[in-house]
Amino acid sequence: MKIALDAMGGDYAPAQVVAGTVEYVQQGGTAGVVLVGIQDQLQPLVTAAGLEGKVAVVHAPQVIDMHEHPTKALKEKKESSIATGFGLLAREKVDAFASAGNTGAMLVGAMYSLRPVEGVLRPTISTIIPTADGGTALLLDVGLNSDCKPEQLNQFAVMGAVYAQEILGIAQPRVALLNIGEEEGKGNLLAQATYPLLKENSRIQFVGNVEGRDIFMGRADVMVCDGFTGNIILKMAESLFPITQREGIQSPYFNRFNFENYGGTPVLGIQKPVIIGHGISGALAFANMIRLGEQMVHTGTLQKMSAALAS
């Protein structure tokens, strides 16, 4: 198994990418790591870190900057670290690809360099939600699809349930629709049209609506919503850990909101694992990106999503 990392992606690349690779290797990681980036910058770091012979370096002389237009950049910078990483993945030279670089370029690359799972209307991205009861929930979509159709949310529910089973270890995930009330008839047109689809979906354990106050309380293991709503919740949740650090609050629960603990978010609904990290990712996040890619390949999560949707 080989996991490719965009070594030039992120505010602290390539140093923190290499540091994360060191952490992964030192903690017994068994996947082969392929660092994609500018060789003259990477090789001295790899050598100094004692990774010589333990990782592969693939030269990619170009870098897509954070603020470049995704589609234009991928077309014009075909030798960028992101384009090269997707090329390796598409040609099956690696089994997964992760980057903390230009998010738009990663999403465009995932959509057009790789085939979607058969039958998927739209891929989606999710986020981990630490719950107050000590559990872990999943929220999707969190930004890939600002506007959604009921049929798409229905598929997100199936993909989220499979992810919760295979990656979060929840045997029978409870699936809920994020809404403004618990009653079946509540919500906007999207919520009202989605509810009956989820209720009739035999592939999930649907538990009804949950409200904003329920998100962190563990009432559901998988929560679905449109990407506009989900992204607002994601960005709000991301603020909790920095606030507690600034205020000097020591809390095991709020420490779980540190995004680095989870590495990144995978794109669900495509054929191969693609993991998108935060631009300010440090070594811990990069190590966890590798681990997540390894776990997704090992469990065959995306293939199981395909089978669940086909059924």
N, C-alpha and C positions, 0 to 999 in steps of 0.2 A: 504494500500500500504506500502511495506517495501523495503527500499534501503540498501543494504549491502555495507560497506566500509572496504577495507583492511587497518586495523589500523596500520599495520607494514610496509606498502609500502611507500617509499619515503625517501629522505634524512633527513627529519625532523619529521618522525613518531616515536612514536605515538602522541607526544605532539600536533603537528599542525593538525593532523587528529581530535583529540578531540576538539581543538580550533575551527576548521571549523564546527564541529557538533554543538558546542555552538552557533556560529554565525547563522547557519541555524535555529536552534530552536528559538533563540531570535528574529529573523526576521519573525517569524510566520509560519515557515515550518510545514506542517501537516503530511508528510510521516513519518512512523516509521523508525528509523535509527538503523541498526544492525552493531555493531563494531566487526570485526573479528580479533583476535590476541591473544597475550600472556596475559592471564587474570591477572597475578600478576603485570604486567606493566600497564595494561589498567585500572583496577578497581580503583586504587588510583587517577588517573587522572579524571576518570568519577565522582568519589565522590567529589573531590576538585572543579570540574567545575559545580557542582550542577545538574548533569545530571542523578543522581540516580532515577530510576523509569521512566525516560523519554526516555532512549535508552536501547537496549539489547546488551549484550556482549556475543559473542560466542568464546569459548576458542579454539585457534589453536596454539599448542606449537612450531611449526617450522616456519622459515622465509626463503623465497627464496631471496638470495642476488642479487644485481643488476647485477653482472657480472657472475652469474652462467648460465650454458647452459640450456635454457628454457625447452626442452623436457626431458632432463635427470633430471633436478631438480623437475619437476612435477611428474615424475615417482618415484623418490627416496624420495621425501618429500610430502607424501600424506596427512600429517596433517599440511601442511603449510597454512598460511592465504590465499594465492591465491587459492590453491586447495580446501580449505574448503569453500571459497566464491563461487567458481564455483559449488561445491556440493550443497550448499544451493539454488543456482539459478536453477540448473538442476532439483532439487526435488521440485521446486516451493515453497520453504519456504520463499524466497524473490522474488521481482519483477525486481530488477536491481542490478548490482554489479559494483563497481568502485574501481580503485586502481591506485596509483602513483608508484607502485613497478616495478619489472622487466617487461619491455615492451614485450619482447619476450615470457615470460611465460604467460602474459595476452593474447597475440595473439594466442599462441598455445592452451591455455585453451578455448578461445572463439571458435576456429575452431573445437576442438575435444570433448569438454564437452557439447556443444550445437549444435542443428541441424541448418544447414543453411536454409534460406528461400527457399522454393521449387522453383527450376528453376534457382537459382543463380549460376553462373559459379564460381565466386570468391567473397568473401566478400571484403570490402574496408574500408579505413579510410579517413577522410576528415579533413580540417582545415578551420576555419573562417578567412575571409579576410576583414578587415575594408577598406571601399572605401572612396575616397576623397570627394565624394558627400554626405557623411553622412550615406550611406547605408552599408549593410553587404552582402558579397558574400561568396560562398563556393567553395573550391578547393578540388578535389579528382581525383585520389588516391594520398596520400602523404607518401607512404612508405610501405604499406602492400604488394603490387605487383610491384616489380621493373620492371619486363617485363610483358607486357600486350598484349592481342589480341584485335582486333577491336570489337568483340562481347562483350568483357568484358567492354570496355569503353562505349559501347552503354548502357549496364546495369547500369554502374556507373552514367550515365546521368539521367536515370530514378530514381534511388535511391536518387541521389542528389537533383533532382527536388522535390521529395516528402518531403525530409528533409527540404528543403528551405521553402516549403509551411507550414509544420506542426510546425517546431521549429523556423524558422526565420520569419515566418509570411508574406512571399511573395506570394501573391495570384497567380500570373502567372510568375513564374521564367523563365528568359531568360537563355538558356543553350548554352554554346559555347565550342568549341574545342581549347585547347591551342596549338598554332602552331607558325611557324616562319614567317608567312605572312598571309594576309587577304584572298588571292585568294584561290579558291576551290582546285586547283591542287598543292598547296604548301605542304611542309613537307616531312618527311621520309615515309617509306612504311606504318608504323602504322597509321600515320595521314592521308595519302592518302586513306587508306582502311576504316578508321573510318568515315570520312566525309560523304560519301553517306549513311551510316547506320543511322547517326544522322539526316541527311536531310530527310530521309524517315520515321523517327520514329514519329508517330502521337501522342505519349504519352508525348512529350516534345515540348517546343517552342524553336526550334533551330535557333540561330541567326548567325551561321557561325563561322569563326575562330577569335580568339583574340591572340594578341602577348604579349610578356612580358611587354611592356610598358602600356598595357591596364589593367593589373591585378588589380591595385589599383585605377583605374579610373572609375569603375562602369559600364563598357560596357556590363557586363553579371552578372547574379546572381549565376550561377553555371558554373564552368569551369572544364573540364575533361582532364586528362593527365595520362601518366604512372606514377607509384609510384617513379621511379628513379628521374624523372624531378620534380614531386611534392614535394618530400622530400627536394630537394635542395632549392626550393622556400620557403618551410616551414621554414627551418633553417635560410635562409636569412631574412625572415620576423621576426623571433624571435629575431634577433639581433637589430632591430630598436628601441625597447623600452629601452633596456639597454644603447644603445648609447646616446639617448636623455637624459637619466637620468645622465649619466656620464658627458655629456657636459652642463648640467644645462639648457636644452631646455624644456620649459614648453609649451606643445602643446596638446590640447584636442584630436586632431587626432592621434598623435603618442602614446598618453596614451592608446588608444584603442588596441594597439599591445601588451599590457601586457597580457600574456597568462592566468593569474589567473582570468581575467574577464570572461573567458569562461569555466573554470574548467578542461575540458579534451575533448577528441575526442571519439565519439562512434564508435564501429565496426558496419558497416552497412551491412546487408545481412544475419544476423543470427536471430534466433527466439526471443531472449530476449536482453534487453539493457545491454551492457557491455561498460563501459567508462574507457578509459585509460588516466591517468593524467601524467603531467611532473614530473620527479624525484625530482625537487626542489620546488614542490608545497608547498604553505603555507596555512594558514587557509582560506583565501578568495577562493582559488582554490578548496579546499575540500568542502566548502559550496556550490560552484557552481556545483561541480560534483553531489552532492545530488540533487540540483535543476534540473539539466539536466536529470538525471535519472527519477525524478518525472515527468518532462514534457513529456519525451518519453513514459512513461507508460500511462500517462493521455490521450495523444493524439492518442495512438495506432499507432505511427509512423511506426514501423517495420511491423505491420500487413497491413498497407496501402501500404507499399513498395511491400509486397507480392502480394496484389491485383493488383497493377499497373503493375508488371512484368507478372502476369498471364494473364492480358488483352492483 
